[in-house]
C-alpha cells in the first residue's frame, strides 16, 4: 500500500512538472504534441529512471524543458529524441552517468543515440583533460618563477651576510649567521620548488 501511495505521489509530481514544462512552449501545436509525447508510457519510464538515479525534481524539470526546446529548434519530437536530449544533458554530470546506460538498456534511446551521447561524452572528457593540462602547465611556470625569486633572495642574503664593511664588531657575527641561515633556507626552498615544478 505504501509503495502504491509513493507511486501515485511520483505520478502527481510528474504531471505537475509536465504541466510546467509544456506551458513554457510556444504555440498550441507544440504544446499539444509535447503533452501527447509526455503522456506516453516511455516518457513516464524515462521519468522513473531519472528518479531511480536520484535526479532532483528541479534538474528533471530543467532537462525536460531543454530536451523539448530542441524540438522547437526543428528536431523531430519522438520519444527517442526527447530521451536522448535528457540523456545528453545529464551525461555531462558524472553523478548521473548511469541514466544514459539505463535508458539504452530499457530501449528508450536507440543504439545510435547511445553511441552519439557516448562520443560527445568522450569529447567532453578530452576537453576537460586538455584544460587540466593547460592549468598544470601554467602552474609549472608559476612555480619556476617563484623558485627563481626565492633563489635570488637566498643568494642575496648569503652574499649580504658575508660582506661586513666594519669588520668583526661585537654582535655582528650573529647577524651574519642569521643572514646566512635565512639565505640558505630561501635557496633550498627555491630548489625544492624548482624540482617540484618538473614533477607536475
C-alpha positions as a Python dict, from the first residue, in 0.01 Angstrom:
ca = {
    (1, 'X'): (0, 0, 0),
    (2, 'X'): (284, 239, 88),
    (3, 'X'): (455, 160, -242),
    (4, 'X'): (133, 240, -430),
    (5, 'X'): (100, 573, -248),
    (6, 'X'): (459, 658, -334),
    (7, 'X'): (399, 567, -700),
    (8, 'X'): (90, 789, -702),
    (9, 'X'): (288, 1076, -548),
    (10, 'X'): (558, 1038, -813),
    (11, 'X'): (292, 1031, -1085),
    (12, 'X'): (135, 1350, -945),
    (13, 'X'): (477, 1517, -926),
    (14, 'X'): (545, 1412, -1286),
    (15, 'X'): (214, 1563, -1400),
    (16, 'X'): (299, 1891, -1225),
    (17, 'X'): (642, 1901, -1393),
    (18, 'X'): (486, 1817, -1732),
    (19, 'X'): (233, 2098, -1690),
    (20, 'X'): (504, 2350, -1606),
    (21, 'X'): (733, 2240, -1889),
    (22, 'X'): (460, 2226, -2153),
    (23, 'X'): (325, 2568, -2056),
    (24, 'X'): (667, 2714, -2138),
    (25, 'X'): (647, 2600, -2502),
    (26, 'X'): (544, 2843, -2776),
    (27, 'X'): (244, 2763, -2990),
    (28, 'X'): (-58, 2542, -2930),
    (29, 'X'): (63, 2271, -3173),
    (30, 'X'): (395, 2234, -2989),
    (31, 'X'): (222, 2219, -2651),
    (32, 'X'): (-26, 1961, -2776),
    (33, 'X'): (245, 1742, -2933),
    (34, 'X'): (466, 1768, -2623),
    (35, 'X'): (175, 1681, -2392),
    (36, 'X'): (93, 1380, -2608),
    (37, 'X'): (456, 1263, -2600),
    (38, 'X'): (499, 1321, -2226),
    (39, 'X'): (183, 1123, -2156),
    (40, 'X'): (330, 812, -2320),
    (41, 'X'): (445, 511, -2121),
    (42, 'X'): (806, 553, -2241),
    (43, 'X'): (815, 916, -2122),
    (44, 'X'): (689, 803, -1782),
    (45, 'X'): (950, 525, -1782),
    (46, 'X'): (1217, 787, -1861),
    (47, 'X'): (1099, 988, -1561),
    (48, 'X'): (1115, 671, -1348),
    (49, 'X'): (1477, 614, -1450),
    (50, 'X'): (1564, 971, -1356),
    (51, 'X'): (1403, 931, -1012),
    (52, 'X'): (1573, 591, -956),
    (53, 'X'): (1907, 764, -1015),
    (54, 'X'): (1819, 1034, -758),
    (55, 'X'): (1799, 1315, -1011),
    (56, 'X'): (1635, 1608, -824),
    (57, 'X'): (1297, 1737, -943),
    (58, 'X'): (1440, 2077, -1033),
    (59, 'X'): (1701, 1915, -1258),
    (60, 'X'): (1438, 1685, -1413),
    (61, 'X'): (1228, 1988, -1499),
    (62, 'X'): (1531, 2168, -1644),
    (63, 'X'): (1644, 1875, -1863),
    (64, 'X'): (1289, 1806, -1979),
    (65, 'X'): (1249, 2170, -2083),
    (66, 'X'): (1590, 2162, -2253),
    (67, 'X'): (1500, 1850, -2446),
    (68, 'X'): (1165, 1991, -2557),
    (69, 'X'): (1333, 2316, -2663),
    (70, 'X'): (1538, 2109, -2908),
    (71, 'X'): (1204, 2014, -3061),
    (72, 'X'): (1120, 2380, -3108),
    (73, 'X'): (1451, 2429, -3292),
    (74, 'X'): (1340, 2187, -3564),
    (75, 'X'): (1431, 1842, -3433),
    (76, 'X'): (1151, 1588, -3463),
    (77, 'X'): (958, 1516, -3145),
    (78, 'X'): (995, 1145, -3081),
    (79, 'X'): (1043, 967, -2753),
    (80, 'X'): (1395, 874, -2866),
    (81, 'X'): (1490, 1235, -2941),
    (82, 'X'): (1328, 1353, -2620),
    (83, 'X'): (1504, 1092, -2403),
    (84, 'X'): (1828, 1141, -2593),
    (85, 'X'): (1815, 1514, -2519),
    (86, 'X'): (1769, 1441, -2149),
    (87, 'X'): (2049, 1183, -2151),
    (88, 'X'): (2278, 1424, -2339),
    (89, 'X'): (2216, 1694, -2081),
    (90, 'X'): (2277, 1460, -1786),
    (91, 'X'): (2581, 1288, -1939),
    (92, 'X'): (2789, 1597, -1863),
    (93, 'X'): (2747, 1517, -1494),
    (94, 'X'): (2944, 1214, -1378),
    (95, 'X'): (2691, 1171, -1097),
    (96, 'X'): (2415, 1078, -1343),
    (97, 'X'): (2612, 875, -1595),
    (98, 'X'): (2405, 563, -1523),
    (99, 'X'): (2094, 733, -1660),
    (100, 'X'): (2222, 701, -2017),
    (101, 'X'): (2302, 332, -1973),
    (102, 'X'): (1961, 265, -1813),
    (103, 'X'): (1778, 443, -2097),
    (104, 'X'): (1969, 238, -2352),
    (105, 'X'): (1909, -92, -2168),
    (106, 'X'): (1536, -17, -2143),
    (107, 'X'): (1517, 62, -2515),
    (108, 'X'): (1419, 426, -2465),
    (109, 'X'): (1711, 551, -2673),
    (110, 'X'): (1848, 374, -2978),
    (111, 'X'): (2197, 234, -3017),
    (112, 'X'): (2288, 523, -3250),
    (113, 'X'): (2170, 781, -2998),
    (114, 'X'): (2356, 597, -2722),
    (115, 'X'): (2678, 597, -2927),
    (116, 'X'): (2637, 968, -3010),
    (117, 'X'): (2599, 1052, -2641),
    (118, 'X'): (2899, 837, -2551),
    (119, 'X'): (3101, 1007, -2826),
    (120, 'X'): (3010, 1356, -2707),
    (121, 'X'): (3089, 1249, -2350),
    (122, 'X'): (3431, 1133, -2471),
    (123, 'X'): (3487, 1474, -2636),
    (124, 'X'): (3374, 1648, -2316),
    (125, 'X'): (3627, 1446, -2113),
    (126, 'X'): (3904, 1518, -2366),
    (127, 'X'): (3828, 1890, -2346),
    (128, 'X'): (3838, 1877, -1967),
    (129, 'X'): (4170, 1694, -1962),
    (130, 'X'): (4316, 1946, -2211),
    (131, 'X'): (4212, 2232, -1980),
    (132, 'X'): (4366, 2047, -1686),
    (133, 'X'): (4696, 2004, -1873),
    (134, 'X'): (4698, 2373, -1964),
    (135, 'X'): (4631, 2464, -1600),
    (136, 'X'): (4912, 2240, -1479),
    (137, 'X'): (5148, 2390, -1736),
    (138, 'X'): (5059, 2738, -1610),
    (139, 'X'): (5114, 2622, -1252),
    (140, 'X'): (5454, 2481, -1350),
    (141, 'X'): (5556, 2818, -1496),
    (142, 'X'): (5445, 3000, -1181),
    (143, 'X'): (5638, 2757, -960),
    (144, 'X'): (5953, 2816, -1164),
    (145, 'X'): (5911, 3193, -1134),
    (146, 'X'): (5858, 3166, -757),
    (147, 'X'): (6159, 2937, -727),
    (148, 'X'): (6374, 3184, -919),
    (149, 'X'): (6267, 3476, -700),
    (150, 'X'): (6334, 3279, -380),
    (151, 'X'): (6672, 3170, -517),
    (152, 'X'): (6773, 3528, -596),
    (153, 'X'): (6673, 3643, -247),
    (154, 'X'): (6855, 3346, -91),
    (155, 'X'): (7177, 3418, -280),
    (156, 'X'): (7137, 3787, -194),
    (157, 'X'): (7109, 3708, 178),
    (158, 'X'): (7413, 3481, 167),
    (159, 'X'): (7623, 3742, -12),
    (160, 'X'): (7500, 4026, 209),
    (161, 'X'): (7571, 3837, 530),
    (162, 'X'): (7931, 3763, 431),
    (163, 'X'): (8030, 4121, 344),
    (164, 'X'): (8059, 4321, 664),
    (165, 'X'): (8204, 4671, 596),
    (166, 'X'): (8305, 4738, 955),
    (167, 'X'): (8474, 4405, 1020),
    (168, 'X'): (8409, 4196, 1330),
    (169, 'X'): (8227, 4426, 1564),
    (170, 'X'): (8061, 4262, 1863),
    (171, 'X'): (7711, 4145, 1775),
    (172, 'X'): (7779, 4145, 1402),
    (173, 'X'): (7867, 3774, 1395),
    (174, 'X'): (7515, 3669, 1497),
    (175, 'X'): (7366, 3890, 1224),
    (176, 'X'): (7594, 3725, 969),
    (177, 'X'): (7498, 3377, 1084),
    (178, 'X'): (7125, 3452, 1080),
    (179, 'X'): (7153, 3619, 739),
    (180, 'X'): (7345, 3322, 601),
    (181, 'X'): (7096, 3082, 757),
    (182, 'X'): (6799, 3273, 604),
    (183, 'X'): (6974, 3277, 267),
    (184, 'X'): (7037, 2902, 277),
    (185, 'X'): (6671, 2834, 369),
    (186, 'X'): (6550, 3051, 79),
    (187, 'X'): (6792, 2885, -161),
    (188, 'X'): (6689, 2534, -54),
    (189, 'X'): (6320, 2634, -79),
    (190, 'X'): (6376, 2762, -431),
    (191, 'X'): (6547, 2437, -531),
    (192, 'X'): (6258, 2232, -389),
    (193, 'X'): (6000, 2444, -575),
    (194, 'X'): (6202, 2426, -895),
    (195, 'X'): (6236, 2047, -876),
    (196, 'X'): (5869, 2007, -782),
    (197, 'X'): (5766, 2201, -1092),
    (198, 'X'): (5919, 1925, -1307),
    (199, 'X'): (5716, 1653, -1132),
    (200, 'X'): (5385, 1809, -1248),
}
